[in-house]
Amino acid sequence: MRGTVRTISTPRRVIADLMHASVRVPFVSLTRPVNVRPLLEARAQAVGPPGWAAIFVKAFALVAREQPILRTLYVKLPWPGFYELPRSVAMVAIARQVDGEDCVLPQRITAPDEMPLAEVDALIRQAKDAPVNEVPAFRKMLKITRLPLPLRRLLWAIGLAFGRHRVKFFGSFGVTSVAAYGPGELHALSPGPFVLSYGVVGPDQTLDIVLRWDHRVTDAAPMAKALTRLEQVLNTEIAAEIRANRYQSVPKQVRVVGS
């Protein structure tokens, strides 16, 4: 059967490069349902409540503030070791269209635990709504991806090998979801070290969270404890901030993945 040969677009090369960088990361996953009833009550009372992506970005960063392992990267150079960051850097998967093609691009948010939730939400909404070339993280990623393959591989190798560069390119944790399009668990790949995804809220006011992590960095028990603490943060600090501010935000136009 004769098919049609098509070139790989720049947005698809972004994902291809990301998968190439992720293939050797020894990921382990933990899925857990969390009860978010107090958080749901706070969102129900808010005017223009924050998106779920912003909520999980700030909540995970708050947990990482308390638990340094969630701010730790595995690095190869100058020799294999761990690189602990003073602050979290989130990479949020944003669903966009580039030249009529559906794609996913990463929005970078530094120290979301130090920001008001409204500011985290605004950065994500800007990444959804603004022209692609006006979002610095998108512009940088697409610029690198337009380079010839050997040069891209070199830049990615440097970015992955050194902790200081790695956090600039890939952050300390990622947040992604397909909850906006229905139920289902998403076990995403990333250069690591942590990827958080979440499902839809069920009738029992719970939702499933999937946490994937680089097994070289830590084990299952600390991650189980982190998810327990994440549930607490969602229903206390995050819910309290939403209630305190009665939350105002820009109406949605383009959906963030999982928003």
Backbone as numpy.savetxt, mean C-alpha at the origin, in Angstrom:
# Nx Ny Nz CAx CAy CAz Cx Cy Cz
-2.53 -21.39 -34.66 -3.37 -20.21 -34.66 -2.49 -18.97 -34.66
-2.79 -18.03 -35.54 -2.01 -16.81 -35.64 -2.65 -15.75 -34.75
-1.85 -15.15 -33.93 -2.33 -14.10 -33.05 -1.81 -12.74 -33.49
-2.06 -11.76 -32.64 -1.63 -10.39 -32.91 -0.53 -10.01 -31.93
0.58 -9.54 -32.44 1.69 -9.11 -31.60 1.45 -7.66 -31.18
1.51 -7.42 -29.89 1.34 -6.05 -29.38 2.53 -5.70 -28.49
2.92 -4.45 -28.52 4.00 -4.00 -27.65 3.49 -3.87 -26.22
4.38 -4.01 -25.28 4.03 -3.84 -23.87 4.04 -2.36 -23.55
2.93 -1.87 -23.07 2.82 -0.44 -22.75 3.66 -0.10 -21.53
3.92 1.18 -21.34 4.70 1.62 -20.18 4.05 1.22 -18.85
2.72 1.40 -18.67 2.13 0.96 -17.40 2.26 -0.53 -17.14
2.18 -1.35 -18.21 2.36 -2.79 -18.00 3.81 -3.13 -17.69
4.75 -2.36 -18.23 6.16 -2.58 -17.90 6.43 -2.25 -16.44
5.68 -1.29 -15.88 5.81 -1.00 -14.45 5.54 -2.27 -13.64
4.44 -2.95 -13.97 4.07 -4.17 -13.25 5.06 -5.29 -13.53
5.52 -5.41 -14.78 6.50 -6.44 -15.12 7.78 -6.25 -14.33
8.25 -5.01 -14.22 9.46 -4.73 -13.44 9.23 -5.02 -11.96
8.06 -4.67 -11.48 7.73 -4.91 -10.07 7.72 -6.41 -9.78
7.14 -7.20 -10.67 7.11 -8.64 -10.47 8.51 -9.25 -10.55
9.33 -8.74 -11.44 10.71 -9.22 -11.54 11.45 -8.96 -10.23
11.20 -7.80 -9.62 11.86 -7.47 -8.36 11.31 -8.26 -7.19
10.09 -8.78 -7.32 9.41 -9.46 -6.22 9.60 -10.96 -6.21
10.05 -11.52 -7.33 9.97 -12.96 -7.52 10.80 -13.74 -6.49
11.87 -13.17 -5.98 12.74 -13.89 -5.04 12.47 -13.52 -3.58
11.43 -12.76 -3.32 11.11 -12.42 -1.93 10.31 -13.56 -1.32
10.78 -14.16 -0.22 10.08 -15.31 0.38 8.90 -14.85 1.24
7.79 -14.60 0.57 6.61 -14.08 1.26 5.85 -15.18 1.99
5.32 -14.82 3.15 4.40 -15.65 3.91 3.16 -14.81 4.17
1.98 -15.44 4.20 0.72 -14.69 4.35 -0.02 -15.11 5.61
-0.73 -14.17 6.18 -1.64 -14.44 7.29 -2.94 -13.69 7.02
-4.05 -14.42 7.02 -5.37 -13.82 6.81 -6.16 -13.90 8.10
-6.82 -12.80 8.46 -7.59 -12.79 9.70 -8.80 -11.87 9.55
-9.97 -12.31 9.99 -11.12 -11.40 10.04 -10.99 -10.47 11.25
-11.27 -9.20 11.06 -11.24 -8.24 12.16 -12.60 -7.57 12.28
-13.04 -7.38 13.50 -14.31 -6.72 13.77 -14.08 -5.21 13.78
-14.83 -4.49 12.94 -14.62 -3.04 12.83 -15.90 -2.27 13.16
-16.71 -2.80 14.04 -17.98 -2.16 14.37 -17.82 -0.71 14.85
-16.95 -0.41 15.83 -16.80 1.00 16.24 -16.34 1.91 15.09
-15.47 1.40 14.24 -15.02 2.18 13.09 -16.17 2.44 12.12
-16.97 1.42 11.86 -18.12 1.59 10.96 -19.11 2.61 11.52
-19.32 2.59 12.82 -20.23 3.56 13.44 -19.70 4.97 13.29
-18.40 5.14 13.45 -17.79 6.47 13.29 -17.90 6.95 11.85
-17.66 6.06 10.88 -17.76 6.44 9.47 -19.21 6.77 9.09
-20.16 6.06 9.68 -21.57 6.29 9.36 -22.03 7.67 9.81
-21.41 8.22 10.84 -21.78 9.52 11.37 -21.03 10.67 10.70
-20.04 10.32 9.87 -19.19 11.34 9.26 -19.78 11.86 7.96
-19.47 13.11 7.67 -19.83 13.71 6.38 -18.65 13.50 5.44
-18.87 12.73 4.39 -17.75 12.42 3.50 -16.67 11.66 4.22
-16.94 10.43 4.67 -15.95 9.68 5.45 -14.70 9.37 4.65
-13.58 9.15 5.33 -12.34 8.84 4.62 -12.42 7.48 3.93
-11.68 7.33 2.85 -11.64 6.05 2.15 -10.92 4.99 2.99
-11.24 3.75 2.69 -10.64 2.64 3.44 -9.13 2.59 3.25
-8.66 2.95 2.08 -7.21 2.92 1.85 -6.50 3.86 2.81
-7.01 5.08 2.97 -6.40 6.04 3.90 -6.45 5.52 5.32
-7.57 4.92 5.69 -7.72 4.38 7.05 -6.67 3.33 7.33
-6.48 2.39 6.40 -5.52 1.32 6.64 -4.07 1.82 6.56
-3.81 2.79 5.71 -2.46 3.36 5.64 -2.07 3.97 6.98
-2.95 4.82 7.53 -2.58 5.46 8.79 -2.58 4.45 9.93
-3.54 3.54 9.96 -3.61 2.57 11.06 -2.36 1.69 11.09
-1.94 1.19 9.93 -0.75 0.33 9.91 0.48 1.12 10.33
0.58 2.37 9.89 1.73 3.19 10.27 1.75 3.46 11.78
0.57 3.61 12.39 0.51 3.79 13.84 1.01 2.54 14.57
0.64 1.37 14.06 1.13 0.13 14.65 2.64 0.03 14.45
3.12 0.40 13.27 4.56 0.33 12.98 5.35 1.30 13.84
4.73 2.40 14.26 5.42 3.33 15.16 5.78 2.62 16.47
4.88 1.74 16.93 5.09 1.01 18.18 5.96 -0.23 17.99
5.93 -0.81 16.79 6.61 -2.08 16.54 7.64 -1.90 15.42
8.89 -1.65 15.78 9.92 -1.35 14.78 10.10 -2.42 13.71
9.73 -3.67 14.02 9.89 -4.72 13.01 9.09 -4.39 11.76
8.01 -3.62 11.90 7.18 -3.24 10.75 7.80 -2.09 9.96
8.94 -1.61 10.43 9.70 -0.58 9.70 11.08 -1.10 9.32
11.20 -2.41 9.20 12.49 -3.04 8.96 12.54 -3.67 7.57
13.61 -3.42 6.85 13.82 -3.95 5.50 14.97 -4.95 5.52
14.91 -5.92 4.62 16.05 -6.80 4.36 16.85 -6.20 3.21
18.14 -6.00 3.42 18.99 -5.42 2.38 20.19 -6.32 2.13
20.75 -6.22 0.92 21.84 -7.10 0.51 23.21 -6.45 0.63
23.27 -5.12 0.51 24.55 -4.45 0.49 24.61 -3.36 1.57
25.81 -3.07 2.11 27.12 -3.62 1.70 27.30 -5.09 2.05
26.44 -5.64 2.94 26.36 -7.07 3.20 24.94 -7.35 3.68
24.48 -8.61 3.59 23.10 -8.89 3.99 22.83 -8.48 5.45
21.72 -7.82 5.64 21.37 -7.37 6.98 20.00 -6.72 7.00
19.65 -6.13 8.13 18.38 -5.45 8.29 18.61 -3.94 8.39
17.63 -3.20 7.90 17.71 -1.74 7.88 16.43 -1.20 8.50
16.55 -0.70 9.72 15.37 -0.19 10.43 15.18 1.30 10.14
13.99 1.64 9.72 13.67 3.02 9.36 13.11 3.78 10.56
13.36 5.08 10.64 12.79 5.87 11.73 11.31 6.15 11.55
10.84 6.10 10.30 9.43 6.38 10.01 8.95 5.44 8.91
7.65 5.22 8.88 7.05 4.39 7.85 6.88 5.18 6.55
6.95 4.46 5.44 6.65 5.03 4.12 5.69 4.08 3.42
4.49 4.54 3.15 3.47 3.71 2.53 3.50 3.86 1.01
3.25 2.75 0.32 3.04 2.76 -1.12 1.62 2.23 -1.35
0.76 3.08 -1.89 -0.66 2.75 -2.04 -0.96 2.48 -3.51
-1.55 1.34 -3.79 -1.89 0.99 -5.17 -3.12 1.79 -5.61
-2.96 2.55 -6.69 -4.01 3.42 -7.21 -4.44 2.92 -8.59
-5.73 2.71 -8.76 -6.26 2.30 -10.07 -6.44 3.54 -10.94
-5.78 3.56 -12.08 -5.87 4.68 -13.01 -6.01 4.17 -14.43
-6.13 5.11 -15.35 -6.07 4.83 -16.77 -4.98 5.69 -17.38
-4.13 5.07 -18.20 -3.09 5.80 -18.94 -3.28 5.48 -20.41
-3.54 6.50 -21.21 -3.78 6.31 -22.64 -4.88 5.29 -22.89
-5.95 5.36 -22.08 -7.09 4.49 -22.25 -6.92 3.09 -21.70
-5.79 2.79 -21.07 -5.52 1.46 -20.55 -5.61 1.46 -19.03
-6.36 0.51 -18.47 -6.42 0.35 -17.03 -5.07 -0.08 -16.50
-4.67 0.51 -15.37 -3.37 0.15 -14.79 -3.39 0.48 -13.31
-2.31 0.10 -12.64 -2.14 0.39 -11.22 -0.79 1.08 -11.05
-0.80 2.21 -10.34 0.42 2.96 -10.07 0.53 3.24 -8.57
1.75 3.33 -8.04 1.92 3.50 -6.59 2.01 4.97 -6.18
1.23 5.32 -5.17 1.34 6.64 -4.56 2.15 6.51 -3.27
3.14 7.35 -3.10 4.04 7.29 -1.94 3.56 8.27 -0.87
3.47 7.79 0.37 3.06 8.64 1.50 4.05 8.42 2.63
4.80 9.46 2.97 5.81 9.37 4.01 5.23 9.74 5.36
5.51 8.90 6.35 5.10 9.11 7.75 3.60 9.41 7.87
2.74 8.53 7.37 1.29 8.80 7.46 0.79 8.84 8.91
1.49 8.20 9.83 1.08 8.24 11.23 1.24 9.62 11.84
2.05 10.48 11.21 2.26 11.83 11.72 1.32 12.85 11.07
0.48 12.40 10.16 -0.45 13.29 9.44 -1.86 13.13 9.98
-2.67 14.19 9.86 -4.11 13.99 10.07 -4.64 13.01 9.03
-5.64 12.25 9.41 -6.24 11.29 8.48 -6.75 12.00 7.23
-7.25 13.21 7.39 -7.75 13.97 6.24 -6.64 14.24 5.22
-5.42 14.46 5.71 -4.31 14.72 4.79 -3.90 13.45 4.05
-3.89 12.33 4.75 -3.59 11.05 4.09 -4.63 10.78 3.01
-5.89 10.99 3.35 -6.98 10.78 2.40 -6.84 11.70 1.19
-6.45 12.95 1.45 -6.31 13.92 0.36 -5.20 13.52 -0.61
-4.09 12.98 -0.08 -3.00 12.55 -0.96 -3.44 11.39 -1.85
-4.23 10.49 -1.30 -4.72 9.36 -2.10 -5.71 9.85 -3.15
-6.60 10.76 -2.75 -7.57 11.29 -3.70 -6.90 12.10 -4.81
-5.84 12.82 -4.45 -5.11 13.55 -5.47 -4.51 12.58 -6.49
-4.00 11.44 -5.99 -3.44 10.44 -6.89 -4.51 9.82 -7.78
-5.75 9.78 -7.29 -6.86 9.24 -8.10 -7.32 10.24 -9.15
-7.36 11.52 -8.77 -8.06 12.51 -9.58 -7.17 13.34 -10.49
-5.94 13.63 -10.05 -5.07 14.54 -10.80 -4.56 13.87 -12.07
-4.22 14.65 -13.09 -3.56 14.06 -14.26 -2.34 13.26 -13.83
-2.10 12.14 -14.49 -1.03 11.23 -14.08 0.31 11.94 -14.00
0.60 12.82 -14.95 1.91 13.48 -14.96 2.04 14.56 -13.90
0.98 14.83 -13.14 1.05 15.81 -12.05 1.22 15.15 -10.68
1.27 13.83 -10.64 1.51 13.11 -9.39 2.98 12.71 -9.38
3.79 13.29 -8.47 5.24 13.04 -8.51 5.63 11.57 -8.50
4.99 10.76 -7.67 5.35 9.33 -7.60 5.07 8.63 -8.93
3.95 8.98 -9.57 3.63 8.38 -10.88 4.64 8.82 -11.92
4.91 10.12 -11.94 5.81 10.67 -12.95 7.20 10.04 -12.86
7.68 9.86 -11.63 9.01 9.26 -11.43 9.03 7.81 -11.90
8.01 7.05 -11.52 7.97 5.64 -11.88 7.87 5.46 -13.40
7.02 6.24 -14.05 6.85 6.11 -15.50 8.11 6.56 -16.24
8.79 7.57 -15.70 10.04 8.04 -16.33 11.09 6.93 -16.31
11.24 6.27 -15.17 12.22 5.18 -15.07 11.83 4.03 -15.99
10.53 3.75 -16.08 10.07 2.60 -16.86 10.24 2.82 -18.36
10.39 4.05 -18.78 10.60 4.32 -20.21 12.06 4.11 -20.62
12.94 3.87 -19.65 14.35 3.64 -19.97 14.53 2.25 -20.58
15.64 2.02 -21.29 15.91 0.68 -21.85 15.99 -0.36 -20.73
15.63 -1.59 -21.05 15.56 -2.65 -20.05 16.85 -2.83 -19.25
18.04 -2.91 -19.87 19.25 -3.11 -19.06 19.46 -2.00 -18.03
19.18 -0.77 -18.41 19.35 0.34 -17.47 18.31 0.28 -16.37
17.08 -0.12 -16.72 16.04 -0.28 -15.69 16.44 -1.34 -14.69
16.92 -2.47 -15.17 17.32 -3.55 -14.28 18.43 -3.08 -13.33
19.36 -2.29 -13.83 20.44 -1.77 -12.99 19.90 -0.84 -11.91
19.01 0.07 -12.30 18.45 1.01 -11.33 17.62 0.28 -10.27
16.84 -0.70 -10.68 16.05 -1.47 -9.73 16.96 -2.26 -8.80
18.04 -2.82 -9.32 18.96 -3.59 -8.48 19.59 -2.70 -7.42
19.97 -1.50 -7.80 20.54 -0.56 -6.83 19.49 -0.16 -5.80
18.27 0.10 -6.29 17.20 0.49 -5.38 16.85 -0.57 -4.37
16.97 -1.84 -4.76 16.63 -2.94 -3.86 17.76 -3.29 -2.91
19.00 -3.04 -3.29 20.14 -3.52 -2.53 20.44 -2.68 -1.29
20.19 -1.38 -1.34 20.54 -0.48 -0.25 19.28 0.04 0.43
19.23 -0.03 1.75 18.04 0.38 2.49 17.62 1.80 2.22
18.58 2.71 2.16 18.26 4.12 1.95 17.56 4.36 0.62
18.02 3.66 -0.42 17.40 3.80 -1.74 16.11 3.00 -1.82
16.10 1.85 -1.17 14.95 0.96 -1.28 13.68 1.62 -0.77
13.76 2.34 0.34 12.56 2.95 0.89 12.06 4.06 -0.02
12.95 4.73 -0.75 12.53 5.78 -1.68 11.73 5.21 -2.84
12.14 4.04 -3.31 11.47 3.44 -4.47 10.25 2.61 -4.08
10.36 1.88 -2.96 9.36 0.86 -2.66 8.66 1.03 -1.32
9.08 1.99 -0.50 8.43 2.21 0.78 8.74 1.11 1.78
8.13 1.20 2.96 8.30 0.18 3.99 7.10 -0.76 4.07
5.96 -0.34 3.51 4.81 -1.25 3.41 3.90 -0.78 2.29
3.13 -1.72 1.76 2.19 -1.41 0.70 0.76 -1.70 1.14
-0.18 -0.98 0.55 -1.60 -1.20 0.80 -2.30 -1.33 -0.55
-3.07 -2.40 -0.70 -3.81 -2.63 -1.94 -5.06 -3.44 -1.63
-6.02 -3.42 -2.53 -7.27 -4.15 -2.33 -8.08 -4.15 -3.62
-8.97 -5.14 -3.72 -9.96 -5.15 -4.80 -11.37 -5.08 -4.21
-11.47 -4.63 -2.96 -12.77 -4.59 -2.28 -13.78 -3.71 -3.01
-13.30 -2.71 -3.73 -14.22 -1.85 -4.47 -14.97 -2.59 -5.56
-14.47 -3.76 -5.94 -15.06 -4.51 -7.04 -15.70 -5.82 -6.58
-15.84 -5.98 -5.25 -16.48 -7.18 -4.73 -15.57 -7.94 -3.80
-16.09 -9.00 -3.18 -15.31 -9.76 -2.21 -14.21 -10.58 -2.86
-13.24 -10.94 -2.03 -12.13 -11.77 -2.51 -10.84 -11.39 -1.81
-10.01 -12.39 -1.55 -8.71 -12.16 -0.93 -7.68 -11.85 -2.01
-6.88 -10.83 -1.77 -5.82 -10.46 -2.70 -4.48 -10.71 -2.02
-3.69 -11.63 -2.60 -2.36 -11.93 -2.09 -1.35 -11.31 -3.06
-1.09 -10.04 -2.86 -0.28 -9.27 -3.80 1.20 -9.54 -3.60
1.97 -9.34 -4.68 3.42 -9.42 -4.63 4.01 -8.02 -4.60
5.18 -7.93 -4.00 5.87 -6.66 -3.88 7.33 -6.95 -3.53
8.23 -6.01 -3.77 9.59 -6.20 -3.27 9.64 -6.26 -1.74
8.52 -5.97 -1.11 8.42 -6.11 0.35 8.79 -4.83 1.07
8.87 -4.96 2.41 8.78 -6.21 3.17 7.37 -6.56 3.66
6.40 -5.61 3.57 5.06 -5.88 4.07 4.03 -5.38 3.07
3.00 -6.20 2.83 1.89 -5.81 1.95 0.59 -6.12 2.68
-0.25 -5.12 2.81 -1.53 -5.27 3.50 -2.66 -5.12 2.48
-3.59 -6.07 2.49 -4.79 -5.93 1.67 -6.00 -6.27 2.52
-7.17 -5.81 2.08 -8.39 -5.96 2.89 -9.57 -6.23 1.98
-10.58 -6.91 2.56 -11.76 -7.26 1.80 -12.93 -6.34 2.09
-14.13 -6.83 1.79 -15.34 -6.05 2.00 -15.90 -6.33 3.41
-16.65 -5.38 3.92 -17.27 -5.55 5.23 -18.45 -6.50 5.10
-18.48 -7.51 5.97 -19.55 -8.49 5.94 -20.71 -8.11 6.82
-21.79 -8.88 6.77 -22.98 -8.61 7.59 -22.68 -8.61 9.09
-21.63 -9.35 9.48 -21.27 -9.41 10.90 -20.31 -8.29 11.30
-20.13 -7.29 10.40 -19.29 -6.12 10.66 -17.81 -6.49 10.81
-17.41 -7.52 10.12 -16.00 -7.87 10.06 -15.52 -7.78 8.61
-14.24 -7.63 8.45 -13.63 -7.73 7.12 -12.34 -8.51 7.25
-11.96 -9.16 6.18 -10.74 -9.96 6.18 -9.55 -9.09 5.81
-8.49 -9.25 6.57 -7.22 -8.58 6.28 -6.19 -9.64 5.92
-5.46 -9.39 4.85 -4.36 -10.26 4.45 -3.06 -9.48 4.65
-2.19 -10.02 5.47 -0.87 -9.42 5.67 0.18 -10.37 5.12
0.96 -9.87 4.17 2.07 -10.66 3.61 3.37 -9.99 4.04
4.36 -10.81 4.35 5.62 -10.23 4.79 6.80 -11.07 4.33
7.95 -10.42 4.28 9.21 -11.06 3.94 9.64 -11.91 5.13
9.67 -13.24 4.95 9.95 -14.14 6.06 11.39 -14.00 6.57
12.25 -13.37 5.78 13.60 -13.13 6.27 13.61 -12.09 7.38
12.60 -11.23 7.39 12.55 -10.14 8.36 11.96 -10.58 9.69
10.89 -11.37 9.64 10.21 -11.75 10.88 9.38 -13.01 10.66
8.74 -13.46 11.74 7.98 -14.70 11.73 6.49 -14.44 11.94
5.71 -15.51 12.01 4.25 -15.38 12.05 3.73 -14.81 13.36
4.34 -15.18 14.49 3.82 -14.74 15.78 3.80 -13.21 15.92
4.91 -12.50 15.59 4.85 -11.04 15.64 3.82 -10.43 14.70
3.60 -11.09 13.55 2.61 -10.56 12.61 1.19 -10.78 13.11
0.96 -11.90 13.79 -0.35 -12.12 14.40 -0.63 -11.07 15.47
0.39 -10.74 16.25 0.24 -9.69 17.26 0.00 -8.33 16.61
0.68 -8.10 15.48 0.50 -6.83 14.77 -0.94 -6.68 14.26
-1.53 -7.76 13.77 -2.91 -7.70 13.30 -3.88 -7.47 14.46
-3.60 -8.06 15.60 -4.43 -7.81 16.78 -4.37 -6.34 17.16
-3.17 -5.78 17.14 -3.02 -4.36 17.47 -3.65 -3.48 16.40
-3.56 -3.90 15.14 -4.19 -3.14 14.06 -5.69 -3.03 14.26
-6.33 -4.13 14.65 -7.76 -4.10 14.93 -8.08 -3.11 16.04
-7.26 -3.07 17.06 -7.47 -2.12 18.16 -7.33 -0.69 17.68
-6.32 -0.42 16.89 -6.07 0.94 16.40 -7.22 1.41 15.50
-7.72 0.53 14.64 -8.84 0.89 13.77 -10.05 1.34 14.57
-10.31 0.64 15.67 -11.53 0.88 16.45 -11.36 1.91 17.56
-10.13 2.36 17.77 -9.89 3.36 18.83 -9.34 4.65 18.22
-8.04 4.70 17.95 -7.45 5.93 17.45 -8.10 6.43 16.16
-8.25 5.53 15.18 -8.81 5.97 13.89 -10.27 6.36 14.03
-11.06 5.53 14.71 -12.48 5.86 14.91 -12.63 7.16 15.67
-11.80 7.37 16.68 -11.88 8.60 17.48 -11.53 9.83 16.64
-10.54 9.71 15.76 -10.19 10.86 14.92 -11.32 11.20 13.96
-11.97 10.19 13.41 -13.11 10.44 12.51 -14.25 11.13 13.26
-14.54 10.63 14.46 -15.62 11.25 15.26 -15.28 12.67 15.67
-14.03 12.90 16.04 -13.63 14.22 16.54 -13.71 15.28 15.45
-13.42 14.89 14.23 -13.39 15.87 13.15 -14.68 15.92 12.34
-15.61 15.01 12.64 -16.85 14.91 11.85 -16.55 14.83 10.37
-15.33 14.71 10.05 -14.73 14.44 8.75 -15.40 15.10 7.55
-14.61 15.92 6.88 -15.00 16.52 5.62 -13.98 16.10 4.56
-14.43 15.76 3.39 -13.50 15.37 2.34 -14.09 15.67 0.97
-13.22 15.57 -0.04 -13.63 15.84 -1.41 -14.45 14.67 -1.93
-15.59 14.90 -2.63 -16.37 13.80 -3.18 -15.54 12.93 -4.10
-15.81 11.63 -4.13 -15.06 10.71 -4.97 -15.43 10.88 -6.44
-14.41 10.77 -7.28 -14.65 10.76 -8.72 -14.03 9.52 -9.35
-12.75 9.25 -8.99 -12.07 8.07 -9.49 -11.74 7.22 -8.28
-11.91 5.93 -8.36 -11.74 5.06 -7.20 -10.30 4.64 -7.03
-9.81 4.75 -5.79 -8.55 4.10 -5.45 -8.83 2.62 -5.27
-7.82 1.78 -5.55 -8.00 0.35 -5.37 -8.40 0.09 -3.92
-9.58 -0.48 -3.73 -10.05 -0.82 -2.41 -10.70 0.30 -1.66
-10.88 1.50 -2.29 -11.47 2.61 -1.56 -12.96 2.41 -1.34
